[in-house]
Amino acid sequence: MAKTKSKTKNKSSIVKQPKITPASSKSRKKPKYKSFRLHKRIKHMGPKLPSWWTLFKKALSLMKANKRPIFIFFIIYGILNIILIRGIAPLIDVESIKESYDELGLGNDGLSIGFTAFGSLLRAGTQAVDATAQIYQMLLIVVASLALIWLYRQQQAGSKVTIKMAFYRGMYPIIPFILIVLVIGLQLLPASIGNFIFSTVSSNGLVVGFLEQSAWVLFFVGMLLLSFYWISSSLVALFIVTLPEMTPMTALREAKELVAHRRFSVLIKVLALIILCALIVLVLVLPLIYFSPIVAEWIFFTLTVLAIPFIVAYLFCLYRELL
């Protein structure tokens, strides 16, 4: 009987379970590391993090284990997104893009038109139309993330949960969660400033010569990496702050300790997630844009809604591997 219960528990557990260290055990003194200082490389004493492909498969398995709640989540989030943010009007007009190409004398290049339409769809599908819709979009993402984190955590603990319970009980750390989101917004400022300056310099023709172009590209990449360096730990803090009696500052400190000496590896996993999502959308949507824009729009909408439980599952698996 005990063996049967053990097997059932292991079957429900997809992500790594946190390692509990006895209070009486002695721990080795950790080497100190200070950011933006020259140091010898400090190897993490724990096991190596799994590859992005392993995290991808674990995220899919986690979604599969919660397929009924996620299906209901998809319906609820999709309807609210259409009512409050997106609307039902078409987002792109391929015919007008074709006419613009003809007026500019660029011909009827299907691939170029498809990429242009895809860029328009990406901007229209991910950016809210006005300030009110932006607020709704932000609130929806925060509420959805909290519900999904609670759902995944409870399911992996062996509890039977529903999406209704996730929306009811997962909202208690909403204020600390929003504070961490605001910190991430501040940490993204260097990337935004770098992008603004680089775009301004490039569009006004202020860059002359290869050396100047290389210098501005390095400046932009450096600002981008600085933001990613900071948010690599803050993304982990989003999951820590949802624990009971946890404050934002404590969550940020604990997240920094978890990614210590593994920040580059965490950064690679996050970048792989972004590239993977972009490639999936590109491969599935781009071929349909030129032939059936309406179908392409709704497939894009479906993928953007499903991306939320997938991204949360992927980052949740990464967080549990850091423990």
The 8 nearest C-alpha neighbors of each residue, nearest first, counted from 0:
[[1, 3, 2, 4, 5, 6, 7, 8],
 [2, 0, 4, 3, 5, 6, 7, 8],
 [1, 3, 5, 0, 4, 6, 7, 8],
 [2, 4, 0, 6, 5, 1, 7, 8],
 [5, 3, 7, 1, 6, 2, 8, 0],
 [6, 4, 2, 8, 3, 7, 9, 1],
 [5, 7, 9, 3, 8, 4, 10, 2],
 [8, 6, 10, 4, 5, 9, 3, 11],
 [7, 9, 5, 11, 10, 6, 4, 157],
 [8, 10, 12, 6, 7, 11, 5, 13],
 [9, 11, 7, 8, 12, 6, 13, 5],
 [12, 10, 8, 9, 155, 13, 157, 7],
 [11, 13, 155, 9, 10, 14, 8, 156],
 [14, 12, 11, 61, 57, 15, 155, 60],
 [15, 13, 316, 12, 16, 319, 57, 155],
 [14, 16, 319, 320, 17, 13, 316, 12],
 [15, 17, 14, 18, 319, 12, 322, 320],
 [18, 16, 322, 19, 15, 319, 320, 321],
 [17, 19, 20, 16, 322, 15, 21, 319],
 [20, 18, 17, 21, 16, 22, 322, 24],
 [19, 21, 22, 18, 24, 23, 26, 25],
 [22, 20, 23, 24, 19, 25, 18, 26],
 [21, 23, 24, 20, 25, 19, 26, 18],
 [24, 22, 21, 25, 20, 26, 19, 27],
 [25, 23, 21, 22, 26, 20, 27, 19],
 [26, 24, 23, 27, 22, 21, 20, 28],
 [25, 27, 28, 24, 29, 20, 23, 22],
 [28, 26, 29, 25, 30, 44, 24, 45],
 [27, 29, 26, 30, 31, 25, 44, 43],
 [28, 30, 27, 31, 26, 44, 32, 43],
 [31, 29, 28, 32, 41, 27, 42, 43],
 [32, 30, 29, 33, 41, 28, 259, 38],
 [31, 33, 30, 34, 38, 259, 41, 260],
 [34, 32, 36, 35, 31, 38, 37, 259],
 [33, 35, 36, 32, 37, 38, 228, 259],
 [36, 34, 33, 37, 38, 32, 225, 228],
 [37, 35, 34, 33, 38, 32, 39, 40],
 [36, 38, 35, 39, 34, 33, 40, 32],
 [39, 37, 40, 36, 32, 41, 33, 35],
 [38, 40, 41, 37, 42, 32, 36, 30],
 [39, 41, 38, 42, 260, 37, 32, 43],
 [42, 40, 260, 39, 43, 30, 38, 32],
 [43, 41, 260, 44, 40, 261, 45, 259],
 [42, 44, 260, 45, 41, 261, 259, 46],
 [43, 45, 42, 46, 47, 29, 41, 260],
 [46, 44, 43, 47, 42, 48, 321, 322],
 [47, 45, 48, 44, 43, 49, 321, 320],
 [46, 48, 49, 45, 43, 44, 261, 50],
 [47, 49, 46, 50, 320, 321, 264, 317],
 [50, 48, 53, 47, 51, 54, 320, 52],
 [49, 51, 53, 52, 54, 48, 268, 55],
 [50, 52, 54, 53, 268, 55, 271, 49],
 [53, 51, 55, 50, 54, 56, 49, 57],
 [52, 54, 56, 50, 55, 51, 49, 57],
 [53, 55, 57, 51, 52, 56, 58, 313],
 [54, 56, 52, 58, 53, 57, 51, 313],
 [57, 55, 59, 53, 58, 54, 60, 52],
 [56, 58, 60, 54, 59, 55, 61, 53],
 [59, 57, 313, 312, 61, 55, 56, 60],
 [58, 60, 62, 56, 61, 57, 63, 55],
 [61, 59, 63, 57, 62, 58, 64, 56],
 [60, 62, 58, 64, 59, 63, 57, 13],
 [63, 61, 59, 65, 60, 64, 66, 58],
 [62, 64, 66, 60, 65, 61, 59, 67],
 [63, 65, 61, 62, 66, 60, 11, 154],
 [66, 64, 62, 63, 68, 67, 69, 61],
 [65, 67, 63, 69, 68, 62, 64, 70],
 [66, 68, 70, 69, 65, 71, 161, 64],
 [69, 67, 162, 71, 70, 65, 66, 161],
 [68, 70, 72, 66, 71, 67, 73, 65],
 [69, 71, 73, 67, 72, 68, 66, 74],
 [72, 70, 74, 68, 73, 69, 75, 67],
 [71, 73, 69, 75, 70, 74, 76, 68],
 [72, 74, 70, 76, 71, 75, 77, 69],
 [73, 75, 71, 77, 72, 76, 78, 70],
 [76, 74, 72, 78, 77, 73, 71, 79],
 [75, 77, 79, 73, 78, 74, 72, 80],
 [76, 78, 80, 74, 75, 79, 73, 81],
 [77, 79, 81, 80, 75, 76, 74, 82],
 [80, 78, 82, 76, 81, 77, 83, 75],
 [79, 81, 77, 84, 78, 83, 82, 76],
 [80, 82, 85, 86, 78, 79, 84, 83],
 [83, 81, 79, 80, 86, 84, 78, 85],
 [82, 84, 80, 79, 81, 132, 85, 135],
 [85, 83, 132, 80, 81, 82, 127, 86],
 [84, 86, 81, 80, 83, 87, 82, 127],
 [85, 87, 81, 82, 88, 84, 83, 80],
 [86, 88, 89, 81, 85, 82, 90, 84],
 [87, 89, 86, 90, 85, 91, 81, 293],
 [90, 88, 91, 87, 293, 92, 296, 86],
 [89, 91, 123, 120, 88, 92, 296, 124],
 [92, 90, 89, 120, 93, 119, 116, 292],
 [91, 93, 94, 95, 96, 90, 89, 116],
 [92, 94, 96, 95, 97, 91, 116, 289],
 [95, 93, 97, 96, 92, 98, 99, 91],
 [94, 96, 98, 97, 93, 92, 99, 100],
 [95, 97, 93, 99, 94, 98, 100, 92],
 [98, 96, 94, 100, 95, 99, 93, 101],
 [97, 99, 95, 101, 100, 96, 102, 94],
 [98, 100, 96, 102, 97, 101, 95, 103],
 [99, 101, 97, 105, 103, 98, 102, 106],
 [102, 100, 104, 98, 99, 103, 106, 105],
 [103, 101, 99, 104, 100, 98, 105, 106],
 [102, 104, 100, 101, 105, 99, 106, 98],
 [103, 105, 101, 102, 106, 100, 99, 107],
 [106, 104, 100, 103, 101, 107, 108, 102],
 [107, 105, 101, 104, 108, 100, 103, 97],
 [106, 108, 109, 97, 105, 100, 101, 112],
 [107, 109, 111, 110, 106, 112, 105, 100],
 [110, 108, 112, 111, 113, 107, 289, 114],
 [109, 111, 113, 112, 108, 114, 289, 115],
 [112, 110, 114, 113, 108, 109, 115, 107],
 [113, 111, 115, 109, 110, 114, 116, 108],
 [112, 114, 110, 116, 111, 115, 289, 109],
 [113, 115, 117, 111, 116, 112, 118, 110],
 [116, 114, 112, 118, 117, 113, 111, 119],
 [117, 115, 119, 113, 118, 114, 112, 120],
 [116, 118, 114, 120, 115, 119, 113, 121],
 [119, 117, 121, 115, 116, 120, 114, 122],
 [118, 120, 116, 122, 117, 121, 123, 115],
 [121, 119, 117, 123, 118, 122, 124, 91],
 [120, 122, 118, 124, 119, 123, 117, 125],
 [123, 121, 119, 120, 125, 124, 126, 118],
 [122, 124, 120, 126, 121, 125, 119, 90],
 [125, 123, 121, 122, 120, 126, 300, 90],
 [124, 126, 122, 123, 121, 127, 303, 120],
 [127, 125, 123, 122, 124, 128, 133, 121],
 [126, 128, 133, 132, 129, 84, 125, 136],
 [127, 129, 132, 126, 130, 133, 84, 123],
 [130, 128, 132, 131, 127, 133, 126, 84],
 [129, 131, 133, 132, 134, 128, 127, 135],
 [132, 130, 134, 133, 129, 135, 128, 127],
 [131, 133, 135, 84, 129, 127, 134, 130],
 [134, 132, 136, 130, 127, 131, 135, 137],
 [133, 135, 137, 131, 136, 132, 138, 130],
 [136, 134, 132, 138, 133, 137, 139, 131],
 [135, 137, 133, 139, 134, 138, 132, 140],
 [138, 136, 134, 140, 139, 135, 133, 141],
 [139, 137, 141, 135, 140, 136, 142, 134],
 [138, 140, 136, 142, 137, 141, 143, 135],
 [139, 141, 143, 137, 138, 142, 144, 136],
 [142, 140, 138, 144, 143, 139, 137, 145],
 [143, 141, 139, 145, 144, 140, 138, 146],
 [142, 144, 140, 146, 141, 145, 139, 147],
 [145, 143, 147, 141, 146, 142, 140, 148],
 [146, 144, 148, 142, 147, 143, 169, 170],
 [145, 147, 165, 169, 166, 143, 149, 144],
 [146, 148, 150, 144, 149, 145, 151, 143],
 [149, 147, 145, 151, 150, 146, 152, 144],
 [148, 150, 152, 169, 146, 147, 151, 165],
 [151, 149, 147, 153, 148, 165, 152, 154],
 [152, 150, 154, 148, 153, 149, 147, 155],
 [151, 153, 149, 155, 154, 150, 148, 156],
 [154, 152, 156, 150, 155, 158, 151, 149],
 [155, 153, 158, 151, 157, 156, 152, 150],
 [156, 154, 12, 157, 152, 153, 11, 151],
 [155, 157, 153, 154, 158, 152, 12, 11],
 [158, 156, 154, 155, 11, 8, 153, 159],
 [159, 157, 154, 153, 156, 160, 155, 152],
 [160, 158, 154, 157, 161, 153, 156, 150],
 [161, 159, 158, 164, 154, 150, 162, 153],
 [160, 162, 164, 163, 68, 165, 159, 150],
 [161, 163, 165, 68, 164, 166, 72, 160],
 [164, 162, 166, 161, 165, 167, 160, 68],
 [163, 165, 167, 161, 162, 166, 168, 160],
 [164, 166, 146, 162, 169, 163, 168, 167],
 [165, 167, 146, 163, 164, 169, 168, 162],
 [168, 166, 164, 165, 169, 163, 170, 146],
 [169, 167, 165, 170, 164, 166, 171, 149],
 [168, 170, 146, 165, 149, 166, 145, 171],
 [171, 169, 173, 168, 172, 145, 167, 166],
 [170, 172, 173, 169, 168, 174, 241, 167],
 [173, 171, 175, 241, 174, 170, 176, 240],
 [172, 174, 176, 170, 171, 175, 177, 145],
 [173, 175, 177, 176, 172, 178, 171, 179],
 [176, 174, 178, 247, 177, 172, 173, 179],
 [175, 177, 173, 179, 174, 178, 172, 237],
 [178, 176, 180, 174, 179, 175, 173, 181],
 [177, 179, 181, 175, 180, 176, 174, 182],
 [178, 180, 182, 176, 181, 177, 247, 183],
 [181, 179, 177, 183, 178, 182, 184, 176],
 [182, 180, 184, 178, 179, 183, 177, 185],
 [181, 183, 179, 185, 184, 180, 186, 178],
 [184, 182, 186, 180, 181, 185, 230, 187],
 [183, 185, 181, 187, 182, 186, 180, 188],
 [186, 184, 182, 188, 187, 183, 181, 189],
 [185, 187, 183, 184, 188, 226, 229, 182],
 [186, 188, 226, 184, 185, 190, 189, 183],
 [187, 189, 191, 185, 190, 186, 192, 184],
 [190, 188, 192, 222, 191, 187, 193, 226],
 [191, 189, 223, 193, 222, 188, 187, 192],
 [192, 190, 188, 194, 189, 193, 195, 187],
 [193, 191, 189, 195, 194, 190, 188, 196],
 [194, 192, 219, 190, 196, 191, 195, 222],
 [193, 195, 191, 197, 192, 196, 198, 190],
 [196, 194, 192, 198, 193, 197, 199, 191],
 [195, 197, 199, 193, 198, 194, 200, 192],
 [196, 198, 194, 200, 199, 195, 193, 201],
 [199, 197, 201, 195, 196, 200, 202, 194],
 [200, 198, 196, 202, 197, 201, 195, 203],
 [199, 201, 197, 205, 203, 198, 202, 196],
 [200, 202, 198, 204, 199, 203, 197, 206],
 [201, 203, 199, 204, 200, 198, 205, 197],
 [204, 202, 200, 205, 201, 199, 206, 198],
 [203, 205, 201, 206, 202, 200, 207, 199],
 [206, 204, 200, 203, 201, 207, 202, 199],
 [205, 207, 204, 211, 212, 201, 200, 208],
 [208, 206, 211, 205, 212, 209, 204, 210],
 [207, 209, 211, 210, 212, 206, 213, 205],
 [208, 210, 212, 211, 213, 207, 214, 206],
 [211, 209, 213, 212, 208, 214, 207, 215],
 [210, 212, 214, 213, 209, 208, 206, 207],
 [211, 213, 209, 215, 210, 214, 206, 216],
 [214, 212, 216, 210, 211, 215, 209, 217],
 [213, 215, 211, 217, 212, 216, 210, 218],
 [216, 214, 218, 212, 217, 213, 219, 211],
 [215, 217, 213, 219, 218, 214, 220, 212],
 [218, 216, 220, 214, 215, 219, 221, 213],
 [219, 217, 215, 221, 216, 220, 214, 222],
 [218, 220, 193, 216, 222, 221, 217, 223],
 [219, 221, 223, 217, 222, 218, 224, 216],
 [222, 220, 218, 224, 223, 219, 217, 225],
 [223, 221, 225, 190, 219, 189, 224, 220],
 [222, 224, 190, 220, 221, 226, 225, 219],
 [223, 225, 227, 221, 226, 222, 228, 220],
 [226, 224, 228, 222, 223, 227, 221, 229],
 [227, 225, 187, 229, 223, 228, 224, 186],
 [226, 228, 224, 230, 229, 225, 231, 223],
 [229, 227, 225, 226, 231, 230, 224, 266],
 [230, 228, 226, 227, 231, 186, 232, 225],
 [229, 231, 233, 227, 232, 228, 234, 183],
 [232, 230, 229, 228, 266, 233, 234, 227],
 [233, 231, 235, 230, 254, 234, 255, 258],
 [232, 234, 230, 236, 235, 231, 251, 183],
 [235, 233, 237, 236, 232, 231, 230, 238],
 [234, 236, 232, 233, 237, 238, 254, 318],
 [235, 237, 233, 239, 250, 254, 251, 238],
 [238, 236, 234, 235, 240, 239, 176, 179],
 [237, 239, 236, 240, 241, 235, 315, 148],
 [238, 240, 236, 241, 250, 237, 242, 235],
 [239, 241, 250, 242, 245, 238, 237, 236],
 [242, 240, 239, 238, 172, 243, 237, 176],
 [241, 243, 240, 239, 245, 244, 238, 172],
 [244, 242, 245, 241, 240, 172, 246, 171],
 [245, 243, 242, 246, 240, 241, 172, 249],
 [244, 246, 240, 243, 242, 250, 249, 247],
 [245, 247, 249, 248, 250, 240, 175, 244],
 [246, 248, 250, 175, 249, 240, 251, 179],
 [249, 247, 251, 250, 246, 252, 245, 253],
 [248, 250, 252, 246, 251, 247, 253, 245],
 [249, 251, 247, 236, 253, 240, 248, 252],
 [252, 250, 254, 248, 236, 249, 253, 255],
 [253, 251, 249, 255, 254, 250, 248, 256],
 [252, 254, 256, 250, 255, 251, 249, 257],
 [253, 255, 257, 251, 236, 256, 232, 252],
 [254, 256, 252, 253, 258, 232, 257, 259],
 [255, 257, 253, 259, 254, 258, 252, 232],
 [258, 256, 254, 255, 259, 321, 253, 322],
 [257, 259, 261, 262, 255, 256, 232, 260],
 [258, 260, 256, 261, 257, 262, 255, 43],
 [261, 259, 43, 262, 41, 42, 258, 263],
 [262, 260, 258, 264, 259, 263, 265, 43],
 [263, 261, 265, 258, 264, 260, 266, 259],
 [264, 262, 266, 265, 261, 267, 260, 228],
 [263, 265, 267, 261, 266, 262, 268, 48],
 [266, 264, 262, 268, 263, 267, 261, 269],
 [265, 267, 263, 269, 264, 268, 231, 262],
 [266, 268, 270, 264, 265, 269, 271, 263],
 [269, 267, 271, 265, 266, 51, 270, 272],
 [270, 268, 272, 266, 271, 267, 265, 273],
 [269, 271, 267, 273, 272, 268, 266, 274],
 [272, 270, 268, 274, 269, 273, 275, 267],
 [271, 273, 269, 275, 270, 274, 276, 268],
 [272, 274, 270, 276, 271, 275, 277, 269],
 [275, 273, 277, 271, 272, 276, 278, 270],
 [274, 276, 272, 278, 277, 273, 271, 279],
 [277, 275, 279, 273, 278, 274, 272, 280],
 [276, 278, 274, 280, 275, 279, 281, 273],
 [279, 277, 281, 275, 280, 276, 282, 274],
 [280, 278, 276, 282, 281, 277, 283, 275],
 [279, 281, 277, 283, 278, 282, 284, 276],
 [280, 282, 278, 285, 284, 279, 283, 277],
 [283, 281, 279, 280, 284, 278, 285, 286],
 [284, 282, 280, 281, 285, 279, 286, 287],
 [283, 285, 295, 281, 287, 280, 286, 282],
 [284, 286, 281, 288, 287, 282, 283, 117],
 [287, 285, 284, 288, 289, 283, 282, 290],
 [288, 286, 295, 291, 290, 285, 284, 289],
 [289, 287, 292, 295, 285, 291, 290, 286],
 [288, 290, 113, 287, 291, 292, 286, 109],
 [291, 289, 287, 288, 292, 286, 295, 294],
 [290, 292, 287, 288, 294, 293, 289, 295],
 [293, 291, 288, 295, 294, 296, 289, 290],
 [292, 294, 296, 295, 291, 297, 89, 288],
 [295, 293, 297, 296, 292, 291, 298, 287],
 [294, 296, 292, 298, 287, 293, 284, 288],
 [297, 295, 299, 293, 294, 298, 292, 300],
 [298, 296, 300, 299, 294, 295, 301, 293],
 [297, 299, 301, 295, 300, 296, 294, 302],
 [298, 300, 296, 302, 297, 301, 295, 303],
 [299, 301, 297, 303, 298, 302, 296, 304],
 [302, 300, 298, 304, 299, 303, 297, 305],
 [301, 303, 305, 299, 304, 300, 306, 298],
 [304, 302, 306, 300, 305, 301, 299, 307],
 [303, 305, 301, 306, 302, 307, 300, 77],
 [306, 304, 302, 307, 303, 308, 301, 309],
 [305, 307, 303, 309, 304, 308, 310, 302],
 [306, 308, 310, 309, 305, 304, 311, 303],
 [309, 307, 311, 310, 306, 305, 312, 147],
 [310, 308, 306, 312, 307, 311, 313, 58],
 [311, 309, 313, 307, 312, 308, 306, 314],
 [310, 312, 308, 314, 309, 313, 315, 307],
 [313, 311, 58, 315, 309, 310, 314, 308],
 [314, 312, 58, 310, 316, 315, 311, 309],
 [315, 313, 317, 311, 316, 312, 318, 310],
 [314, 316, 312, 318, 317, 313, 311, 319],
 [317, 315, 319, 313, 314, 318, 14, 312],
 [318, 316, 314, 320, 315, 319, 313, 321],
 [319, 317, 315, 321, 320, 316, 235, 314],
 [318, 320, 316, 321, 322, 317, 15, 315],
 [321, 319, 317, 318, 322, 15, 316, 48],
 [320, 322, 318, 319, 257, 317, 258, 48],
 [321, 17, 319, 320, 18, 318, 257, 16]]
